[in-house]
Amino acid sequence: MGFVRTIRDGMKYTRIWPDDPLLGPVFPENRVKYFMKLGNFALPPFIVLILFWAFWRGGGLHGVEFMFAMKNTWPVTIICVLFLLFMPLQGYYWMGRRSQTKLNARQKLFYMETCIMLHRQGSQDPTLMDFAETTAEGIKKLGRDFLRKL
């Protein structure tokens, strides 16, 4: 599986995974999804702060032109900005790898029972992506009480 496909699968898996508190003790996806949302909300102001800080430290507010003010600090600034930009990418990569994980016996049994309740054909070798799609559909159609069996 390629890197770009893993990222794409991670984005889809993040979008599909149901935000239900009953899934929290069993799966770490709820916590990862929460921190990725928090990062997408909080990282842009930090990036702007780093750029402004580098500009200010270079003398930019004292009448020095932008390119001259950034002359001495641009390598560190670029590294910091790239680090912050790649943090959500790491989360999507983790989610993409996690989405291809095979279910254990108990999860597979729950998946098959849910497919039977939804009157749909389940996969013979389900992954967590299949589990997420089926669980999200089950929450919409059956309510969240069926998750207590998990």
ABEGO torsion letter per residue (X at the ends): XBAAAAAAAAAAAAAABBBBAAAAAABAAAAAAAAAAAAAAAAAAAAAAAAAAAAAAAGAAAGBBAAAAAAAAAAAAAAAAAAAAAAAAAAAAAAAAAAABBBBAAAAAAAAAAAAAAGBBBBABBBAAAAAAAAAAAAAAAEAAAAAAX
